[in-house]
Amino acid sequence: MIGNVMVHRRHRFSPEFKDEAVKLVESRVSVAEAACQLGLLEQTLRNWVETRRKTRVRSLR
């Protein structure tokens, strides 16, 4: 905290970490549970899963 303002630092995750996190969800672990296990925000993991789905759809075209 700086003064009265909360400072949020952006975390950077490797492509490998993101890939493994998405695979966990694809293996039928809920996004909420996987995010909890990995110390992520649920929305962050949802974004990664959605990005993976969009990438796959584009590659099928």
C-alpha distance matrix in Angstrom:
0.0 3.8 6.2 6.7 5.8 4.6 5.6 8.7 10.8 14.5 16.7 20.2 23.0 26.5 29.4 31.0 28.1 28.2 31.9 32.0 29.5 31.8 34.8 33.5 33.4 36.8 38.1 37.8 34.5 32.6 29.5 27.6 28.9 28.5 24.8 24.2 26.2 24.4 20.8 20.7 20.0 23.6 23.4 22.6 25.7 27.8 27.1 28.4 31.4 32.3 32.1 34.4 36.8 37.0 37.7 40.4 42.0 42.2 43.7 46.4 47.6
3.8 0.0 3.8 6.0 5.4 6.4 6.8 10.5 12.3 15.9 18.5 21.7 24.9 28.2 31.1 33.0 30.4 30.4 34.1 34.5 32.1 34.3 37.4 36.4 36.2 39.5 41.1 40.8 37.6 35.7 32.5 30.7 32.2 31.6 28.0 27.6 29.6 27.5 24.0 23.6 22.9 26.4 25.9 25.0 28.2 30.1 29.1 30.4 33.6 34.2 33.8 36.3 38.7 38.6 39.2 42.2 43.7 43.5 45.1 48.0 49.0
6.2 3.8 0.0 3.8 5.6 8.1 9.8 13.5 15.8 19.3 22.0 25.3 28.4 31.8 34.7 36.5 33.8 33.7 37.5 37.8 35.3 37.3 40.5 39.3 39.0 42.3 43.9 43.4 40.2 38.0 34.9 32.9 34.6 34.3 30.6 30.1 32.3 30.5 26.9 26.5 25.4 28.7 28.2 27.7 31.0 32.7 31.8 33.3 36.4 36.8 36.6 39.2 41.5 41.3 42.1 45.1 46.4 46.3 48.1 50.9 51.8
6.7 6.0 3.8 0.0 3.8 6.6 9.5 12.9 15.9 19.1 22.0 25.4 28.4 31.9 34.5 36.4 33.5 33.1 36.8 37.1 34.3 36.2 39.4 38.1 37.4 40.9 42.5 41.6 38.5 36.1 33.0 30.9 32.8 32.8 29.1 28.5 31.1 29.5 25.8 25.2 23.8 26.8 26.2 26.2 29.5 30.9 30.2 32.1 34.9 35.2 35.3 38.1 40.1 39.9 41.0 43.9 45.1 45.2 47.2 49.7 50.6
5.8 5.4 5.6 3.8 0.0 3.8 6.3 9.6 12.7 15.7 18.7 22.1 25.1 28.7 31.1 33.1 30.4 29.8 33.5 34.0 31.3 33.0 36.4 35.2 34.5 37.8 39.6 38.9 35.9 33.5 30.3 28.5 30.5 30.2 26.5 26.3 28.8 27.0 23.5 22.5 20.9 24.0 23.1 22.9 26.3 27.7 26.8 28.7 31.6 31.8 31.8 34.6 36.6 36.3 37.4 40.4 41.5 41.5 43.5 46.1 46.9
4.6 6.4 8.1 6.6 3.8 0.0 3.8 6.4 9.7 12.8 15.5 19.1 21.9 25.5 28.0 29.8 26.9 26.4 30.2 30.5 27.7 29.6 32.9 31.6 31.0 34.4 36.1 35.4 32.3 30.1 26.8 25.0 26.9 26.6 22.8 22.6 25.1 23.3 19.7 18.8 17.4 20.7 20.1 19.7 23.0 24.6 23.9 25.6 28.5 29.0 29.0 31.6 33.7 33.8 34.7 37.6 38.9 39.1 40.9 43.4 44.5
5.6 6.8 9.8 9.5 6.3 3.8 0.0 3.8 6.4 9.6 12.5 15.9 19.0 22.5 25.1 27.0 24.4 24.0 27.8 28.3 25.8 27.7 31.0 30.1 29.8 33.0 34.7 34.5 31.5 29.5 26.1 24.7 26.5 25.6 21.9 22.1 24.2 21.9 18.5 17.5 16.6 20.0 19.3 18.2 21.6 23.4 22.3 23.7 26.9 27.4 27.0 29.6 32.0 31.9 32.5 35.4 36.9 36.9 38.6 41.3 42.4
8.7 10.5 13.5 12.9 9.6 6.4 3.8 0.0 3.8 6.4 9.2 12.7 15.6 19.2 21.6 23.6 20.9 20.3 24.1 24.6 22.1 24.0 27.3 26.4 26.1 29.2 31.0 30.9 27.9 26.0 22.6 21.4 23.2 22.1 18.4 18.9 21.0 18.5 15.3 14.0 13.2 16.6 15.8 14.6 17.8 19.8 18.8 20.0 23.2 23.9 23.5 25.9 28.3 28.4 29.0 31.9 33.4 33.5 35.1 37.8 39.0
10.8 12.3 15.8 15.9 12.7 9.7 6.4 3.8 0.0 3.7 6.3 9.5 12.7 16.1 18.9 20.8 18.3 18.2 21.9 22.6 20.5 22.5 25.7 25.2 25.2 28.2 30.0 30.3 27.4 26.0 22.5 21.8 23.2 21.6 18.1 18.9 20.3 17.4 14.6 13.4 13.5 17.0 16.3 14.2 17.2 19.6 18.3 18.8 22.2 23.2 22.3 24.5 27.3 27.4 27.5 30.4 32.3 32.2 33.4 36.3 37.6
14.5 15.9 19.3 19.1 15.7 12.8 9.6 6.4 3.7 0.0 3.8 6.5 9.7 13.1 15.5 17.8 15.5 15.0 18.7 19.7 17.8 19.5 22.8 22.6 22.6 25.3 27.3 27.8 25.3 23.9 20.4 20.2 21.7 19.7 16.3 17.8 19.1 15.9 13.7 11.8 12.0 15.2 14.1 11.5 14.5 16.9 15.1 15.4 19.0 19.9 18.8 20.9 23.8 23.8 23.8 26.7 28.7 28.5 29.7 32.6 33.9
16.7 18.5 22.0 22.0 18.7 15.5 12.5 9.2 6.3 3.8 0.0 3.8 6.4 10.0 12.7 14.5 12.1 12.1 15.8 16.5 14.9 17.0 20.0 19.8 20.3 22.9 24.7 25.5 22.9 22.1 18.7 18.8 19.7 17.3 14.3 15.8 16.5 13.0 11.3 9.9 11.2 14.3 13.9 10.7 12.9 15.9 14.5 14.0 17.5 19.0 17.8 19.4 22.5 23.0 22.6 25.2 27.6 27.6 28.3 31.3 32.9
20.2 21.7 25.3 25.4 22.1 19.1 15.9 12.7 9.5 6.5 3.8 0.0 3.8 6.7 9.5 11.7 10.0 10.1 13.6 14.8 13.8 15.7 18.5 19.0 19.7 21.9 23.8 25.1 22.9 22.5 19.2 20.0 20.7 17.8 15.3 17.4 17.5 13.7 13.1 11.5 13.2 15.7 15.1 11.5 13.0 16.0 14.2 12.9 16.5 18.1 16.3 17.5 20.9 21.2 20.4 23.0 25.5 25.3 25.7 28.8 30.5
23.0 24.9 28.4 28.4 25.1 21.9 19.0 15.6 12.7 9.7 6.4 3.8 0.0 3.8 6.5 8.1 6.2 6.7 10.0 11.1 10.5 12.6 15.0 15.6 16.7 18.8 20.5 22.1 20.1 20.1 17.1 18.2 18.5 15.3 13.4 15.8 15.2 11.5 11.8 10.5 12.8 14.7 14.6 10.9 11.3 14.6 13.2 11.0 14.2 16.4 14.7 15.2 18.7 19.6 18.5 20.7 23.5 23.6 23.6 26.6 28.7
26.5 28.2 31.8 31.9 28.7 25.5 22.5 19.2 16.1 13.1 10.0 6.7 3.8 0.0 3.8 5.3 5.2 6.4 8.6 10.1 10.8 12.6 14.3 15.6 17.2 18.6 20.2 22.4 20.8 21.4 18.7 20.4 20.4 16.8 15.7 18.2 17.0 13.4 14.6 13.5 16.0 17.4 17.3 13.6 13.3 16.3 14.9 12.0 14.8 17.1 14.9 14.7 18.4 19.3 17.5 19.5 22.6 22.5 22.0 25.1 27.3
29.4 31.1 34.7 34.5 31.1 28.0 25.1 21.6 18.9 15.5 12.7 9.5 6.5 3.8 0.0 3.8 5.5 5.1 6.0 8.7 9.9 10.6 12.2 14.3 15.6 16.3 18.3 20.7 19.7 20.4 17.9 20.3 20.3 16.6 16.1 19.1 17.9 14.6 16.3 14.8 16.9 17.6 17.1 13.6 12.7 15.2 13.6 10.2 12.6 14.8 12.3 11.5 15.3 16.1 14.0 15.8 19.1 18.9 18.3 21.3 23.6
31.0 33.0 36.5 36.4 33.1 29.8 27.0 23.6 20.8 17.8 14.5 11.7 8.1 5.3 3.8 0.0 3.8 5.4 5.0 6.2 8.6 9.9 10.5 12.4 14.6 15.1 16.4 19.2 18.2 19.6 17.6 19.9 19.3 15.5 15.7 18.3 16.4 13.4 15.8 15.0 17.7 18.2 18.5 15.2 13.6 16.3 15.5 11.9 13.6 16.4 14.4 12.8 16.5 18.0 15.9 16.9 20.4 20.7 19.6 22.3 25.0
28.1 30.4 33.8 33.5 30.4 26.9 24.4 20.9 18.3 15.5 12.1 10.0 6.2 5.2 5.5 3.8 0.0 3.8 5.4 5.2 6.1 8.7 9.9 10.7 12.8 14.3 15.4 17.6 16.0 17.1 15.0 16.8 16.1 12.4 12.2 14.6 12.9 9.7 12.0 11.3 14.3 15.1 15.8 12.5 11.0 14.2 13.9 10.7 12.5 15.6 14.4 13.3 16.7 18.6 17.1 18.3 21.6 22.3 21.6 24.1 26.8
28.2 30.4 33.7 33.1 29.8 26.4 24.0 20.3 18.2 15.0 12.1 10.1 6.7 6.4 5.1 5.4 3.8 0.0 3.8 5.5 5.1 6.2 8.6 9.9 10.9 12.3 14.3 16.2 14.9 15.4 12.9 15.2 15.3 11.6 11.2 14.4 13.5 10.4 12.4 10.7 12.8 13.0 13.1 9.9 8.2 11.0 10.3 6.9 8.9 11.9 10.6 9.8 13.2 15.0 13.9 15.2 18.3 19.1 18.9 21.3 23.9
31.9 34.1 37.5 36.8 33.5 30.2 27.8 24.1 21.9 18.7 15.8 13.6 10.0 8.6 6.0 5.0 5.4 3.8 0.0 3.8 5.5 5.2 6.2 8.7 10.2 10.4 12.3 14.9 14.3 15.5 13.7 16.6 16.3 12.6 13.2 16.4 15.0 12.5 15.2 13.7 15.8 15.3 15.6 12.8 10.4 12.5 12.2 8.4 9.0 12.1 10.8 8.7 12.0 14.1 12.6 13.1 16.6 17.5 16.7 18.9 21.8
32.0 34.5 37.8 37.1 34.0 30.5 28.3 24.6 22.6 19.7 16.5 14.8 11.1 10.1 8.7 6.2 5.2 5.5 3.8 0.0 3.8 5.5 5.0 6.2 8.9 9.7 10.4 13.1 12.1 13.9 12.7 15.2 14.1 10.4 11.7 14.3 12.2 10.2 13.5 12.9 15.5 15.0 16.2 13.7 10.8 13.4 14.0 10.6 10.7 14.3 13.8 11.6 14.4 17.1 15.9 16.0 19.4 20.8 19.9 21.7 24.8
29.5 32.1 35.3 34.3 31.3 27.7 25.8 22.1 20.5 17.8 14.9 13.8 10.5 10.8 9.9 8.6 6.1 5.1 5.5 3.8 0.0 3.8 5.4 5.2 6.7 8.8 10.0 11.7 10.0 11.0 9.3 11.6 11.0 7.2 8.1 11.0 9.7 7.7 10.7 9.6 11.9 11.2 12.7 10.5 7.3 10.1 11.3 8.4 8.6 12.3 12.5 11.1 13.6 16.3 15.9 16.3 19.3 20.9 20.7 22.4 25.3
31.8 34.3 37.3 36.2 33.0 29.6 27.7 24.0 22.5 19.5 17.0 15.7 12.6 12.6 10.6 9.9 8.7 6.2 5.2 5.5 3.8 0.0 3.8 5.3 5.2 6.2 8.7 10.3 9.8 10.5 8.9 12.1 12.2 8.8 10.0 13.4 12.6 11.1 13.8 11.9 13.3 11.8 12.5 10.7 7.3 8.7 9.8 6.7 5.6 9.3 9.8 7.8 10.0 13.0 12.8 12.8 15.6 17.6 17.5 18.9 21.8
34.8 37.4 40.5 39.4 36.4 32.9 31.0 27.3 25.7 22.8 20.0 18.5 15.0 14.3 12.2 10.5 9.9 8.6 6.2 5.0 5.4 3.8 0.0 3.8 5.4 4.8 6.1 9.0 9.1 11.2 10.8 13.9 13.1 9.9 12.1 14.9 13.4 12.4 15.7 14.7 16.4 14.8 16.0 14.4 10.8 12.1 13.5 10.4 8.8 12.3 12.8 10.0 11.6 15.0 14.4 13.5 16.6 18.7 17.9 19.0 22.3
33.5 36.4 39.3 38.1 35.2 31.6 30.1 26.4 25.2 22.6 19.8 19.0 15.6 15.6 14.3 12.4 10.7 9.9 8.7 6.2 5.2 5.3 3.8 0.0 3.8 5.4 5.1 7.1 6.0 8.4 8.6 11.2 9.6 6.7 9.6 11.9 10.1 10.0 13.4 12.9 14.8 13.1 15.1 14.0 10.3 11.9 14.1 11.7 10.1 13.8 14.9 12.7 14.1 17.6 17.5 16.8 19.6 21.9 21.5 22.4 25.6
33.4 36.2 39.0 37.4 34.5 31.0 29.8 26.1 25.2 22.6 20.3 19.7 16.7 17.2 15.6 14.6 12.8 10.9 10.2 8.9 6.7 5.2 5.4 3.8 0.0 3.8 5.3 5.5 4.8 5.9 5.9 9.2 8.8 6.6 9.1 11.8 11.3 11.4 14.1 12.8 13.7 11.2 12.9 12.6 8.8 9.3 12.0 10.2 7.8 11.2 13.1 11.4 12.0 15.5 16.2 15.5 17.7 20.4 20.5 21.1 24.1
36.8 39.5 42.3 40.9 37.8 34.4 33.0 29.2 28.2 25.3 22.9 21.9 18.8 18.6 16.3 15.1 14.3 12.3 10.4 9.7 8.8 6.2 4.8 5.4 3.8 0.0 3.8 5.3 7.0 8.7 9.3 12.8 12.3 10.3 12.9 15.6 14.8 14.8 17.7 16.3 17.2 14.6 15.8 15.3 11.6 11.5 13.6 11.6 8.5 11.4 13.1 10.5 10.6 14.3 14.8 13.3 15.5 18.4 18.1 18.3 21.5
38.1 41.1 43.9 42.5 39.6 36.1 34.7 31.0 30.0 27.3 24.7 23.8 20.5 20.2 18.3 16.4 15.4 14.3 12.3 10.4 10.0 8.7 6.1 5.1 5.3 3.8 0.0 3.8 5.8 8.9 10.6 13.4 11.9 10.3 13.6 15.6 14.1 14.8 18.1 17.5 18.8 16.4 18.2 17.8 14.0 14.4 16.9 14.8 12.0 15.1 16.8 14.1 14.3 18.1 18.3 16.6 18.9 21.8 21.2 21.2 24.6
37.8 40.8 43.4 41.6 38.9 35.4 34.5 30.9 30.3 27.8 25.5 25.1 22.1 22.4 20.7 19.2 17.6 16.2 14.9 13.1 11.7 10.3 9.0 7.1 5.5 5.3 3.8 0.0 3.8 6.2 8.9 11.4 10.2 9.7 13.0 14.6 13.9 15.3 18.0 17.3 18.0 15.1 17.2 17.5 13.9 13.7 16.8 15.4 12.4 15.2 17.6 15.5 15.1 18.8 19.8 18.2 19.9 23.1 23.0 22.8 26.0
34.5 37.6 40.2 38.5 35.9 32.3 31.5 27.9 27.4 25.3 22.9 22.9 20.1 20.8 19.7 18.2 16.0 14.9 14.3 12.1 10.0 9.8 9.1 6.0 4.8 7.0 5.8 3.8 0.0 3.8 6.5 8.3 6.5 6.2 9.7 10.9 10.3 12.0 14.6 14.2 15.1 12.5 15.1 15.5 12.0 12.5 15.8 14.6 12.3 15.4 17.8 16.1 16.4 19.9 20.9 19.9 21.9 24.8 24.9 25.1 28.2
32.6 35.7 38.0 36.1 33.5 30.1 29.5 26.0 26.0 23.9 22.1 22.5 20.1 21.4 20.4 19.6 17.1 15.4 15.5 13.9 11.0 10.5 11.2 8.4 5.9 8.7 8.9 6.2 3.8 0.0 3.8 5.3 5.2 6.1 8.4 9.8 10.6 12.2 13.9 12.9 12.9 9.8 12.4 13.5 10.4 10.2 13.9 13.6 11.4 14.0 16.8 16.0 15.9 19.2 20.7 20.2 21.7 24.6 25.3 25.5 28.3
29.5 32.5 34.9 33.0 30.3 26.8 26.1 22.6 22.5 20.4 18.7 19.2 17.1 18.7 17.9 17.6 15.0 12.9 13.7 12.7 9.3 8.9 10.8 8.6 5.9 9.3 10.6 8.9 6.5 3.8 0.0 3.8 5.5 5.2 5.9 8.4 9.8 10.4 11.7 9.9 9.5 6.3 8.7 9.7 6.8 6.8 10.5 10.5 9.0 11.5 14.2 13.9 14.4 17.2 18.8 18.9 20.4 23.0 23.9 24.7 27.2
27.6 30.7 32.9 30.9 28.5 25.0 24.7 21.4 21.8 20.2 18.8 20.0 18.2 20.4 20.3 19.9 16.8 15.2 16.6 15.2 11.6 12.1 13.9 11.2 9.2 12.8 13.4 11.4 8.3 5.3 3.8 0.0 3.8 5.6 5.2 6.2 8.7 10.0 10.4 9.2 8.4 5.7 9.1 10.6 8.7 9.2 12.7 13.3 12.4 14.7 17.3 17.5 18.0 20.6 22.3 22.6 24.1 26.6 27.6 28.4 30.9
28.9 32.2 34.6 32.8 30.5 26.9 26.5 23.2 23.2 21.7 19.7 20.7 18.5 20.4 20.3 19.3 16.1 15.3 16.3 14.1 11.0 12.2 13.1 9.6 8.8 12.3 11.9 10.2 6.5 5.2 5.5 3.8 0.0 3.8 5.5 5.1 6.1 8.6 9.8 9.9 10.5 8.7 12.3 13.0 10.6 11.8 15.2 15.0 14.0 16.9 19.2 18.7 19.5 22.5 23.7 23.7 25.6 28.1 28.7 29.5 32.2
28.5 31.6 34.3 32.8 30.2 26.6 25.6 22.1 21.6 19.7 17.3 17.8 15.3 16.8 16.6 15.5 12.4 11.6 12.6 10.4 7.2 8.8 9.9 6.7 6.6 10.3 10.3 9.7 6.2 6.1 5.2 5.6 3.8 0.0 3.8 5.4 5.1 6.1 8.4 8.2 9.7 8.3 11.5 11.2 8.2 10.3 13.3 12.2 11.5 14.9 16.6 15.9 17.2 20.3 21.0 21.1 23.3 25.7 26.0 27.1 29.9
24.8 28.0 30.6 29.1 26.5 22.8 21.9 18.4 18.1 16.3 14.3 15.3 13.4 15.7 16.1 15.7 12.2 11.2 13.2 11.7 8.1 10.0 12.1 9.6 9.1 12.9 13.6 13.0 9.7 8.4 5.9 5.2 5.5 3.8 0.0 3.8 5.5 5.2 5.8 4.7 6.0 5.4 8.7 8.3 6.4 9.0 11.6 11.2 11.6 14.5 16.1 16.1 17.8 20.3 21.1 21.9 24.0 26.0 26.7 28.1 30.6
24.2 27.6 30.1 28.5 26.3 22.6 22.1 18.9 18.9 17.8 15.8 17.4 15.8 18.2 19.1 18.3 14.6 14.4 16.4 14.3 11.0 13.4 14.9 11.9 11.8 15.6 15.6 14.6 10.9 9.8 8.4 6.2 5.1 5.4 3.8 0.0 3.8 5.5 5.1 6.3 7.7 7.8 11.5 11.5 10.2 12.6 15.2 15.0 15.3 18.2 19.8 19.9 21.5 24.0 24.9 25.6 27.7 29.7 30.4 31.7 34.3
26.2 29.6 32.3 31.1 28.8 25.1 24.2 21.0 20.3 19.1 16.5 17.5 15.2 17.0 17.9 16.4 12.9 13.5 15.0 12.2 9.7 12.6 13.4 10.1 11.3 14.8 14.1 13.9 10.3 10.6 9.8 8.7 6.1 5.1 5.5 3.8 0.0 3.8 5.7 7.9 10.4 10.7 14.1 13.4 11.4 14.3 16.8 15.7 15.9 19.2 20.5 19.9 21.8 24.6 25.0 25.4 27.9 29.9 30.0 31.4 34.3
24.4 27.5 30.5 29.5 27.0 23.3 21.9 18.5 17.4 15.9 13.0 13.7 11.5 13.4 14.6 13.4 9.7 10.4 12.5 10.2 7.7 11.1 12.4 10.0 11.4 14.8 14.8 15.3 12.0 12.2 10.4 10.0 8.6 6.1 5.2 5.5 3.8 0.0 3.8 5.5 9.0 10.0 12.8 11.2 9.6 13.0 14.8 13.4 14.3 17.7 18.4 18.0 20.3 22.8 22.9 23.7 26.3 28.0 28.1 29.9 32.6
20.8 24.0 26.9 25.8 23.5 19.7 18.5 15.3 14.6 13.7 11.3 13.1 11.8 14.6 16.3 15.8 12.0 12.4 15.2 13.5 10.7 13.8 15.7 13.4 14.1 17.7 18.1 18.0 14.6 13.9 11.7 10.4 9.8 8.4 5.8 5.1 5.7 3.8 0.0 3.8 7.0 9.2 11.9 10.5 10.2 13.5 15.1 14.4 15.9 18.8 19.5 19.8 22.2 24.3 24.6 25.9 28.3 29.7 30.2 32.2 34.6
20.7 23.6 26.5 25.2 22.5 18.8 17.5 14.0 13.4 11.8 9.9 11.5 10.5 13.5 14.8 15.0 11.3 10.7 13.7 12.9 9.6 11.9 14.7 12.9 12.8 16.3 17.5 17.3 14.2 12.9 9.9 9.2 9.9 8.2 4.7 6.3 7.9 5.5 3.8 0.0 3.8 6.2 8.3 6.7 6.9 10.2 11.4 11.2 13.0 15.5 16.2 17.0 19.3 21.1 21.7 23.2 25.3 26.7 27.5 29.5 31.7
20.0 22.9 25.4 23.8 20.9 17.4 16.6 13.2 13.5 12.0 11.2 13.2 12.8 16.0 16.9 17.7 14.3 12.8 15.8 15.5 11.9 13.3 16.4 14.8 13.7 17.2 18.8 18.0 15.1 12.9 9.5 8.4 10.5 9.7 6.0 7.7 10.4 9.0 7.0 3.8 0.0 3.8 5.5 5.3 6.7 8.8 10.1 11.2 12.8 14.6 15.8 17.2 18.9 20.4 21.7 23.3 25.0 26.4 27.7 29.5 31.5
23.6 26.4 28.7 26.8 24.0 20.7 20.0 16.6 17.0 15.2 14.3 15.7 14.7 17.4 17.6 18.2 15.1 13.0 15.3 15.0 11.2 11.8 14.8 13.1 11.2 14.6 16.4 15.1 12.5 9.8 6.3 5.7 8.7 8.3 5.4 7.8 10.7 10.0 9.2 6.2 3.8 0.0 3.8 5.4 5.3 6.1 8.7 10.1 10.6 12.2 14.3 15.5 16.6 18.4 20.1 21.3 22.7 24.5 26.0 27.4 29.4
23.4 25.9 28.2 26.2 23.1 20.1 19.3 15.8 16.3 14.1 13.9 15.1 14.6 17.3 17.1 18.5 15.8 13.1 15.6 16.2 12.7 12.5 16.0 15.1 12.9 15.8 18.2 17.2 15.1 12.4 8.7 9.1 12.3 11.5 8.7 11.5 14.1 12.8 11.9 8.3 5.5 3.8 0.0 3.8 5.4 4.9 6.1 8.7 9.8 10.3 12.1 14.2 15.2 16.3 18.2 19.9 20.9 22.4 24.3 25.8 27.4
22.6 25.0 27.7 26.2 22.9 19.7 18.2 14.6 14.2 11.5 10.7 11.5 10.9 13.6 13.6 15.2 12.5 9.9 12.8 13.7 10.5 10.7 14.4 14.0 12.6 15.3 17.8 17.5 15.5 13.5 9.7 10.6 13.0 11.2 8.3 11.5 13.4 11.2 10.5 6.7 5.3 5.4 3.8 0.0 3.8 5.5 5.2 6.5 8.8 10.0 10.7 12.6 14.5 15.5 16.7 18.7 20.3 21.4 22.9 24.9 26.6
25.7 28.2 31.0 29.5 26.3 23.0 21.6 17.8 17.2 14.5 12.9 13.0 11.3 13.3 12.7 13.6 11.0 8.2 10.4 10.8 7.3 7.3 10.8 10.3 8.8 11.6 14.0 13.9 12.0 10.4 6.8 8.7 10.6 8.2 6.4 10.2 11.4 9.6 10.2 6.9 6.7 5.3 5.4 3.8 0.0 3.8 5.3 5.1 6.2 8.6 9.8 10.7 12.5 14.3 15.4 16.7 18.6 20.2 21.3 23.0 25.1
27.8 30.1 32.7 30.9 27.7 24.6 23.4 19.8 19.6 16.9 15.9 16.0 14.6 16.3 15.2 16.3 14.2 11.0 12.5 13.4 10.1 8.7 12.1 11.9 9.3 11.5 14.4 13.7 12.5 10.2 6.8 9.2 11.8 10.3 9.0 12.6 14.3 13.0 13.5 10.2 8.8 6.1 4.9 5.5 3.8 0.0 3.8 5.4 5.1 6.1 8.5 9.9 10.6 12.3 14.2 15.4 16.6 18.5 20.1 21.4 23.3
27.1 29.1 31.8 30.2 26.8 23.9 22.3 18.8 18.3 15.1 14.5 14.2 13.2 14.9 13.6 15.5 13.9 10.3 12.2 14.0 11.3 9.8 13.5 14.1 12.0 13.6 16.9 16.8 15.8 13.9 10.5 12.7 15.2 13.3 11.6 15.2 16.8 14.8 15.1 11.4 10.1 8.7 6.1 5.2 5.3 3.8 0.0 3.8 5.5 5.1 6.1 8.6 9.9 10.6 12.2 14.3 15.4 16.6 18.4 20.2 21.7
28.4 30.4 33.3 32.1 28.7 25.6 23.7 20.0 18.8 15.4 14.0 12.9 11.0 12.0 10.2 11.9 10.7 6.9 8.4 10.6 8.4 6.7 10.4 11.7 10.2 11.6 14.8 15.4 14.6 13.6 10.5 13.3 15.0 12.2 11.2 15.0 15.7 13.4 14.4 11.2 11.2 10.1 8.7 6.5 5.1 5.4 3.8 0.0 3.8 5.5 5.1 6.2 8.7 10.0 10.5 12.4 14.4 15.5 16.6 18.7 20.6
31.4 33.6 36.4 34.9 31.6 28.5 26.9 23.2 22.2 19.0 17.5 16.5 14.2 14.8 12.6 13.6 12.5 8.9 9.0 10.7 8.6 5.6 8.8 10.1 7.8 8.5 12.0 12.4 12.3 11.4 9.0 12.4 14.0 11.5 11.6 15.3 15.9 14.3 15.9 13.0 12.8 10.6 9.8 8.8 6.2 5.1 5.5 3.8 0.0 3.8 5.5 5.1 6.3 8.8 9.9 10.7 12.5 14.5 15.5 16.9 19.1
32.3 34.2 36.8 35.2 31.8 29.0 27.4 23.9 23.2 19.9 19.0 18.1 16.4 17.1 14.8 16.4 15.6 11.9 12.1 14.3 12.3 9.3 12.3 13.8 11.2 11.4 15.1 15.2 15.4 14.0 11.5 14.7 16.9 14.9 14.5 18.2 19.2 17.7 18.8 15.5 14.6 12.2 10.3 10.0 8.6 6.1 5.1 5.5 3.8 0.0 3.8 5.4 5.1 6.2 8.6 9.9 10.6 12.4 14.3 15.6 17.2
32.1 33.8 36.6 35.3 31.8 29.0 27.0 23.5 22.3 18.8 17.8 16.3 14.7 14.9 12.3 14.4 14.4 10.6 10.8 13.8 12.5 9.8 12.8 14.9 13.1 13.1 16.8 17.6 17.8 16.8 14.2 17.3 19.2 16.6 16.1 19.8 20.5 18.4 19.5 16.2 15.8 14.3 12.1 10.7 9.8 8.5 6.1 5.1 5.5 3.8 0.0 3.8 5.5 5.2 6.1 8.7 10.0 10.7 12.4 14.5 16.0
34.4 36.3 39.2 38.1 34.6 31.6 29.6 25.9 24.5 20.9 19.4 17.5 15.2 14.7 11.5 12.8 13.3 9.8 8.7 11.6 11.1 7.8 10.0 12.7 11.4 10.5 14.1 15.5 16.1 16.0 13.9 17.5 18.7 15.9 16.1 19.9 19.9 18.0 19.8 17.0 17.2 15.5 14.2 12.6 10.7 9.9 8.6 6.2 5.1 5.4 3.8 0.0 3.8 5.5 5.1 6.2 8.7 10.0 10.6 12.5 14.8
36.8 38.7 41.5 40.1 36.6 33.7 32.0 28.3 27.3 23.8 22.5 20.9 18.7 18.4 15.3 16.5 16.7 13.2 12.0 14.4 13.6 10.0 11.6 14.1 12.0 10.6 14.3 15.1 16.4 15.9 14.4 18.0 19.5 17.2 17.8 21.5 21.8 20.3 22.2 19.3 18.9 16.6 15.2 14.5 12.5 10.6 9.9 8.7 6.3 5.1 5.5 3.8 0.0 3.8 5.4 5.2 6.2 8.7 10.0 10.8 13.0
37.0 38.6 41.3 39.9 36.3 33.8 31.9 28.4 27.4 23.8 23.0 21.2 19.6 19.3 16.1 18.0 18.6 15.0 14.1 17.1 16.3 13.0 15.0 17.6 15.5 14.3 18.1 18.8 19.9 19.2 17.2 20.6 22.5 20.3 20.3 24.0 24.6 22.8 24.3 21.1 20.4 18.4 16.3 15.5 14.3 12.3 10.6 10.0 8.8 6.2 5.2 5.5 3.8 0.0 3.8 5.4 5.1 6.3 8.7 10.0 11.2
37.7 39.2 42.1 41.0 37.4 34.7 32.5 29.0 27.5 23.8 22.6 20.4 18.5 17.5 14.0 15.9 17.1 13.9 12.6 15.9 15.9 12.8 14.4 17.5 16.2 14.8 18.3 19.8 20.9 20.7 18.8 22.3 23.7 21.0 21.1 24.9 25.0 22.9 24.6 21.7 21.7 20.1 18.2 16.7 15.4 14.2 12.2 10.5 9.9 8.6 6.1 5.1 5.4 3.8 0.0 3.8 5.5 5.2 6.3 8.8 10.4
40.4 42.2 45.1 43.9 40.4 37.6 35.4 31.9 30.4 26.7 25.2 23.0 20.7 19.5 15.8 16.9 18.3 15.2 13.1 16.0 16.3 12.8 13.5 16.8 15.5 13.3 16.6 18.2 19.9 20.2 18.9 22.6 23.7 21.1 21.9 25.6 25.4 23.7 25.9 23.2 23.3 21.3 19.9 18.7 16.7 15.4 14.3 12.4 10.7 9.9 8.7 6.2 5.2 5.4 3.8 0.0 3.8 5.4 5.1 6.3 9.0
42.0 43.7 46.4 45.1 41.5 38.9 36.9 33.4 32.3 28.7 27.6 25.5 23.5 22.6 19.1 20.4 21.6 18.3 16.6 19.4 19.3 15.6 16.6 19.6 17.7 15.5 18.9 19.9 21.9 21.7 20.4 24.1 25.6 23.3 24.0 27.7 27.9 26.3 28.3 25.3 25.0 22.7 20.9 20.3 18.6 16.6 15.4 14.4 12.5 10.6 10.0 8.7 6.2 5.1 5.5 3.8 0.0 3.8 5.5 5.2 6.8
42.2 43.5 46.3 45.2 41.5 39.1 36.9 33.5 32.2 28.5 27.6 25.3 23.6 22.5 18.9 20.7 22.3 19.1 17.5 20.8 20.9 17.6 18.7 21.9 20.4 18.4 21.8 23.1 24.8 24.6 23.0 26.6 28.1 25.7 26.0 29.7 29.9 28.0 29.7 26.7 26.4 24.5 22.4 21.4 20.2 18.5 16.6 15.5 14.5 12.4 10.7 10.0 8.7 6.3 5.2 5.4 3.8 0.0 3.8 5.4 5.5
43.7 45.1 48.1 47.2 43.5 40.9 38.6 35.1 33.4 29.7 28.3 25.7 23.6 22.0 18.3 19.6 21.6 18.9 16.7 19.9 20.7 17.5 17.9 21.5 20.5 18.1 21.2 23.0 24.9 25.3 23.9 27.6 28.7 26.0 26.7 30.4 30.0 28.1 30.2 27.5 27.7 26.0 24.3 22.9 21.3 20.1 18.4 16.6 15.5 14.3 12.4 10.6 10.0 8.7 6.3 5.1 5.5 3.8 0.0 3.8 5.5
46.4 48.0 50.9 49.7 46.1 43.4 41.3 37.8 36.3 32.6 31.3 28.8 26.6 25.1 21.3 22.3 24.1 21.3 18.9 21.7 22.4 18.9 19.0 22.4 21.1 18.3 21.2 22.8 25.1 25.5 24.7 28.4 29.5 27.1 28.1 31.7 31.4 29.9 32.2 29.5 29.5 27.4 25.8 24.9 23.0 21.4 20.2 18.7 16.9 15.6 14.5 12.5 10.8 10.0 8.8 6.3 5.2 5.4 3.8 0.0 3.8
47.6 49.0 51.8 50.6 46.9 44.5 42.4 39.0 37.6 33.9 32.9 30.5 28.7 27.3 23.6 25.0 26.8 23.9 21.8 24.8 25.3 21.8 22.3 25.6 24.1 21.5 24.6 26.0 28.2 28.3 27.2 30.9 32.2 29.9 30.6 34.3 34.3 32.6 34.6 31.7 31.5 29.4 27.4 26.6 25.1 23.3 21.7 20.6 19.1 17.2 16.0 14.8 13.0 11.2 10.4 9.0 6.8 5.5 5.5 3.8 0.0
